[in-house]
Amino acid sequence: MAFWSRPATIISVLLLILLMAIMTTWALARSSPATAPGAVGPTSASPSPSSSPSAAPSISVDQSLEPPTPETQPSGAATGPGPSAAPTAGGVEPATDPFALSDVKPFSSGSATLSIYFDEQLDLEDWKPYGRDIQFTHTGIVGRDGNQLALLQAGEARSFSTCKAKTAWASALNWSQISAETYTCVKWGARRGLMRIDYPPDLNEEYPEVTVTGVVWAPAVKG
């Protein structure tokens, strides 16, 4: 009881305990790394391999299987369709179609179906049956009143100039010489014409018919 009754001794003990606590705190502070207030843990300037996103794998594309990229048309370029070939009528080239409009004026033109059972005749002025210019019989085609015929040969142009230049004329043609779309020039007085046999007659039918289409040109021809 005499020891604790001395004030100086009590103060010395308290100071010694305080000094030991300060030294212990200082030692602990040196042994652990300093952490900024509010920080979760150590930081690094670059992300760790485990946390960085991996690069996307490259994909190889076979360009030969892709459709070609359409060309981009320059701004202001014309977008209308380009020049195209002249339209054809019925699959016949306009340059060789004798029944299309041309610089040679037609006198008459048309199409008619005639019965060879009745030996019908064709009127070249109106292109109607019951005329007197060309007759269609069981044996063939016959020119009437001095009218004559001349078959077009392979390679001859179906034109006015071709029929105008013909010199070998016949008064009749046999059906054996004629097939579908056979062309024959016609000498009709001073004029020249061109006739196409669209459908020749089937001679085995009871009432065979023939369909013809043609034109007679206006210019007169001498001889």
C-alpha positions as CSV (number, residue, x, y, z in Angstrom):
1,M,0.0,0.0,0.0
2,A,3.0,2.3,0.5
3,F,4.1,1.9,-3.2
4,W,0.7,2.9,-4.7
5,S,0.4,5.7,-2.3
6,R,3.2,7.6,-4.0
7,P,1.9,9.9,-6.8
8,A,5.1,10.1,-8.6
9,T,5.3,6.3,-9.0
10,I,1.8,6.1,-10.4
11,I,2.5,8.8,-13.0
12,S,5.7,7.0,-14.1
13,V,3.8,3.7,-14.6
14,L,1.1,5.4,-16.7
15,L,3.7,7.2,-18.9
16,L,5.5,3.9,-19.4
17,I,2.2,2.1,-20.5
18,L,1.4,5.1,-22.9
19,L,4.9,4.9,-24.4
20,M,4.6,1.2,-25.0
21,A,1.2,1.6,-26.7
22,I,2.7,4.3,-29.0
23,M,5.6,2.1,-30.0
24,T,3.4,-0.9,-30.6
25,T,1.1,1.2,-32.9
26,W,4.1,2.6,-34.8
27,A,5.5,-0.9,-35.3
28,L,2.2,-2.2,-36.7
29,A,1.9,0.8,-39.0
30,R,5.4,0.1,-40.5
31,S,4.7,-3.6,-41.0
32,S,1.5,-3.1,-43.2
33,P,1.4,-1.1,-46.6
34,A,-0.3,2.3,-46.6
35,T,-3.8,2.3,-48.1
36,A,-5.5,5.3,-49.4
37,P,-8.7,6.1,-47.5
38,G,-11.6,4.4,-49.3
39,A,-9.5,2.2,-51.5
40,V,-10.4,-1.4,-51.8
41,G,-7.0,-2.8,-52.4
42,P,-3.7,-2.3,-54.3
43,T,-4.1,-0.6,-57.7
44,S,-2.1,-1.1,-60.8
45,A,-1.6,1.1,-63.9
46,S,-2.4,-1.8,-66.3
47,P,-5.1,-4.4,-65.8
48,S,-4.1,-7.9,-64.9
49,P,-4.3,-10.6,-67.6
50,S,-7.2,-12.2,-65.9
51,S,-9.3,-9.0,-65.9
52,S,-8.5,-7.7,-69.4
53,P,-11.0,-8.6,-72.2
54,S,-9.7,-11.2,-74.6
55,A,-9.3,-10.2,-78.3
56,A,-12.1,-11.4,-80.7
57,P,-11.0,-14.3,-82.8
58,S,-10.3,-13.5,-86.4
59,I,-12.7,-15.1,-89.0
60,S,-11.4,-16.0,-92.5
61,V,-14.1,-15.4,-95.2
62,D,-13.8,-17.1,-98.6
63,Q,-14.3,-14.1,-101.0
64,S,-14.8,-16.4,-103.9
65,L,-18.2,-17.4,-102.5
66,E,-19.5,-13.8,-102.0
67,P,-21.4,-12.0,-104.8
68,P,-19.4,-9.2,-106.4
69,T,-20.0,-5.8,-104.9
70,P,-22.1,-3.7,-107.3
71,E,-20.3,-0.6,-108.6
72,T,-21.4,2.7,-107.2
73,Q,-22.7,5.0,-109.9
74,P,-21.1,8.4,-109.8
75,S,-23.3,11.2,-108.6
76,G,-25.2,12.9,-111.4
77,A,-24.8,10.0,-113.9
78,A,-27.7,9.1,-116.1
79,T,-29.8,6.3,-114.6
80,G,-32.1,5.6,-117.6
81,P,-31.7,2.4,-119.7
82,G,-29.0,2.2,-122.3
83,P,-29.6,1.9,-126.0
84,S,-31.3,-1.4,-126.9
85,A,-32.0,-3.2,-130.2
86,A,-35.1,-2.2,-132.1
87,P,-38.2,-4.2,-131.1
88,T,-39.2,-7.0,-133.5
89,A,-42.7,-7.8,-134.6
90,G,-43.6,-11.5,-134.4
91,G,-40.0,-12.6,-134.3
92,V,-39.1,-11.2,-137.7
93,E,-36.2,-8.8,-138.1
94,P,-37.5,-5.3,-139.0
95,A,-34.8,-5.0,-141.6
96,T,-36.2,-8.0,-143.5
97,D,-39.9,-7.8,-142.7
98,P,-41.6,-6.9,-146.0
99,F,-44.8,-6.1,-144.3
100,A,-43.4,-3.4,-142.0
101,L,-43.4,0.3,-142.9
102,S,-40.6,1.2,-145.3
103,D,-39.5,3.9,-147.7
104,V,-41.4,2.0,-150.5
105,K,-45.0,2.8,-150.3
106,P,-47.4,-0.2,-150.4
107,F,-50.4,-0.2,-152.8
108,S,-52.2,-2.9,-150.8
109,S,-51.5,-5.4,-148.1
110,G,-53.3,-7.9,-145.9
111,S,-53.9,-11.5,-145.0
112,A,-56.5,-14.1,-146.1
113,T,-57.5,-17.7,-145.6
114,L,-58.7,-19.5,-148.7
115,S,-60.2,-23.0,-149.3
116,I,-58.4,-25.0,-152.0
117,Y,-61.4,-27.4,-152.0
118,F,-63.3,-24.7,-153.9
119,D,-60.2,-23.5,-155.8
120,E,-60.7,-20.0,-154.3
121,Q,-58.9,-17.0,-155.9
122,L,-57.3,-14.1,-154.1
123,D,-57.9,-10.4,-154.9
124,L,-54.6,-8.7,-154.5
125,E,-56.2,-5.3,-154.5
126,D,-58.2,-6.0,-151.3
127,W,-56.6,-9.2,-150.1
128,K,-59.9,-11.0,-150.0
129,P,-61.1,-14.3,-151.4
130,Y,-63.2,-14.5,-154.5
131,G,-60.9,-12.3,-156.5
132,R,-59.3,-13.1,-159.8
133,D,-55.6,-12.6,-159.4
134,I,-54.1,-15.7,-157.7
135,Q,-55.9,-19.1,-157.5
136,F,-55.3,-21.8,-154.9
137,T,-56.0,-25.4,-156.1
138,H,-55.3,-28.9,-155.1
139,T,-52.1,-29.0,-157.2
140,G,-50.7,-25.6,-156.2
141,I,-50.8,-21.8,-156.8
142,V,-51.8,-20.4,-160.2
143,G,-51.5,-16.9,-161.5
144,R,-54.6,-15.5,-163.4
145,D,-54.9,-12.8,-166.0
146,G,-51.2,-12.8,-166.8
147,N,-50.1,-12.6,-163.1
148,Q,-47.0,-14.6,-162.4
149,L,-45.0,-16.0,-159.4
150,A,-41.3,-16.4,-158.5
151,L,-40.0,-18.3,-155.4
152,L,-37.5,-16.5,-153.3
153,Q,-34.3,-18.5,-152.9
154,A,-32.2,-19.0,-149.8
155,G,-30.2,-15.8,-149.1
156,E,-32.5,-13.5,-151.1
157,A,-33.8,-10.4,-149.3
158,R,-37.5,-10.2,-148.9
159,S,-37.8,-6.8,-150.4
160,F,-39.2,-4.7,-153.2
161,S,-35.8,-4.5,-154.9
162,T,-35.5,-8.3,-155.0
163,C,-38.9,-8.8,-156.6
164,K,-38.3,-5.9,-158.9
165,A,-35.1,-7.5,-160.2
166,K,-36.7,-11.0,-160.8
167,T,-36.6,-12.3,-164.3
168,A,-37.5,-15.9,-164.0
169,W,-41.3,-15.9,-163.5
170,A,-43.7,-18.9,-163.6
171,S,-47.5,-19.1,-164.1
172,A,-47.9,-21.7,-161.4
173,L,-46.1,-23.3,-158.4
174,N,-46.7,-26.8,-157.0
175,W,-47.4,-27.5,-153.3
176,S,-44.3,-29.7,-153.2
177,Q,-42.3,-26.5,-153.7
178,I,-43.9,-24.7,-150.7
179,S,-43.7,-25.1,-147.0
180,A,-44.7,-22.9,-144.0
181,E,-43.4,-19.3,-144.4
182,T,-42.4,-19.7,-148.0
183,Y,-42.0,-16.4,-149.7
184,T,-42.9,-15.8,-153.4
185,C,-42.7,-12.7,-155.4
186,V,-45.8,-11.7,-157.4
187,K,-45.9,-10.0,-160.7
188,W,-49.2,-8.2,-160.8
189,G,-49.4,-6.2,-163.9
190,A,-46.9,-3.4,-163.7
191,R,-46.5,-3.8,-159.9
192,R,-44.6,-6.2,-157.8
193,G,-45.7,-7.9,-154.6
194,L,-44.5,-10.4,-152.1
195,M,-46.6,-13.2,-150.6
196,R,-45.9,-15.4,-147.6
197,I,-47.5,-18.8,-147.2
198,D,-48.2,-18.8,-143.5
199,Y,-50.1,-22.1,-143.4
200,P,-49.9,-24.4,-146.4
201,P,-52.9,-26.7,-146.9
202,D,-53.0,-30.2,-145.5
203,L,-54.0,-32.1,-148.6
204,N,-55.2,-35.0,-146.4
205,E,-58.0,-33.0,-144.9
206,E,-61.5,-33.0,-146.4
207,Y,-61.6,-29.2,-146.8
208,P,-58.0,-28.1,-146.9
209,E,-57.3,-24.3,-146.5
210,V,-54.2,-22.1,-147.0
211,T,-53.4,-18.8,-145.2
212,V,-51.4,-16.2,-147.0
213,T,-50.1,-12.7,-146.0
214,G,-48.5,-10.2,-148.3
215,V,-48.1,-6.8,-149.8
216,V,-48.2,-5.2,-153.3
217,W,-45.9,-2.1,-153.6
218,A,-47.1,1.1,-155.3
219,P,-44.3,1.8,-157.7
220,A,-44.8,0.7,-161.3
221,V,-42.1,-1.5,-162.9
222,K,-41.4,-1.7,-166.6
223,G,-41.0,-5.1,-168.2
